[in-house]
Amino acid sequence: MVLHRGPHGFGATGVFSPAEGTWETNEVTRPLRVAVIGSGFGGIVMAVKLKKAGILTFTVFERSDDLGGVWNENTYPGAEVDNFAHWYSFSFRTYDWSRTHPDQKEIKQYLIDTVDRFGVRGHFRFGTSVQRVAWDEVDKAYHVHLADGSTETFEFVVSAVGLFNSPRYPDWPGLDEFEGIKFHSARWEHQHDLAGKRVAVVGTGSTGVQIVEAIAPIVGHLTVFQREPGWLFSKGEHVYTAEERARLSRPLGYRRERFRYFYRENQKGWGGRNLQPGTSQNAKAQAACERYIARVFRDRPDLAKAVTPSFPYGGKRQVLSSGFYETLLLEHVTLVPSAVSRVTKRGIVDTDGIEHEVDVLVMATGFEAADYLQSIEVVGREGRSLRDTWNGEPEAFLGMSMPGFPNFSMLYGPNTNQGNVIFGLETAANYTVRNLKRMRRSGATTVDVRRSFFVNYNRWLQWRLSKSALATAKNYHKSASGRLVLPFPTNMGWYWVYCHALRLPATVMRRSRRNLDGRRRVATSARRPDPVSPLERRLSGSIGARLELPPPLDETAQITADSNHSSDPVDLG
Ligand code: NAP
């Protein structure tokens, strides 16, 4: 056992056990209770980072009976990550991956192992659904209402529910009358044996193509309904050899491999240029997809035409699959390049009026992703709900914070969907934990985002996104009005830069003198300023200016007295 300071330089002191890879930290200041909602990659990274920061008073609420989020819920045949494992994983957790693109079971096991290795399982509450979180201005805390009718209080709430938690069910006429088996891809009914059956898969997004490829060898006949094709790349997966596994699971090998993929991803189009029509990077990516189509369907021009999108590369999230096109060539597989017009007792009628009889109907129709955070009612200052504030148009500062919703942070929130999701989650979790540590050190009771930063940042986002290929096509990134509410416009490397550059100038912290129990707080440690890294300070000047945001304020000047509400103003200077 070795005594260390916190792993990020400042924060609580703690005891690190290298053998177990765990931190046992001591609370050095007042406890700060944190509720984390969701136990997927986001909830888990948050739990680990909180523990490393010495904030041990946190609870991770999970509505399911197990952890993993989408990797727990999506158990459909062929479910696997379409990104490289060493890149689609936590930077702080090396692992002995069996393949370049592990399947759902292996990823879930990775998450389970991570939770156990970092000793945070005790903080998880399974089968506990959060329904409402409401800010209490007097207590400077959120009341978290659970499905069983109970309420708990936390000073800070982190939503880690992600984008893909509510399956999108189609509203086809006649769907209820269908007499066969039907289910959504995210709620796969494993009790049904598909061997020899006539199966329809509706949807050719990332999920649909994986299912088609996986079930084609066993079904009797497969009908694939494609409403609109997307650009598709071959994944290039392989099973690692023993030598590769030994090399890549060592810390240095793991890091080198991560960096290789990071470089590859960014080099394809630094600043998101590969997703901007009219750029050479975009044309290059599209040409590669076209060559793939031409190669696979050289003898089937009808299929080549059917799978070729009419919008530029990047108009929908790219689909990665090494076997989908090849599967469409199989004799017992039929591609119906049209939408569903209605469902009958025996099958599906396409928009040409042709009925396709099937025994099983799989709806790989995606998720209500743009309806961000709809499953939970979040109520901020003056009783305003996030749902009403957004009115169907989710937005946030760096995808995390909303003015008027203090002490609330979202991971994988609005406009953060791009490239490596796990890297983005880690970046957002670090940002949130830095704010929490600052609160703890300074004795601040609320942390807010400045409205000017929120407004300017979103203005910049929408300006950048208006040039993106996503603006040219129909996709799940858009709200009902057509505003792009999910994607981040450039690489996640830039998201990292912005998070480091903008946290200090954009954040305003206030403190009240009342503790939750009503006693006056004697804040000695509160007067200690929180150290700011030189990088953060430099970036906050240069990027803030570039984005035409208000100039960064001095660190200490941001921790201001709370003059609006019931607490006494405190001068921290
Ligand atoms: P999706 O990309 O939204 O695709 C849904 C598909 O269903 C689309 O082809 C869509 O057609 C079609 N569809 C939707 N409603 C329909 C309707 N009423 N009638 C006919 N067709 C309909 O959803 P997804 O495939 O589940 O993927 C969602 C996201 O999850 C992905 O973009 C990716 O980010 C993530 N994902 C990741 C992995 C991974 O390996 N990491 C795997 C799976 C999913 P249109 O295109 O015409 O709308």
Residues whose N, C-alpha, C, O or C-beta is under 5 A from the ligand:
A	BS01	NAP	E80 V81 D82 P170 V202 G203 T204 G205 S206 T207 G208 R227 E228 R317 A339 V340 A364 T365 G366 F367 Y476
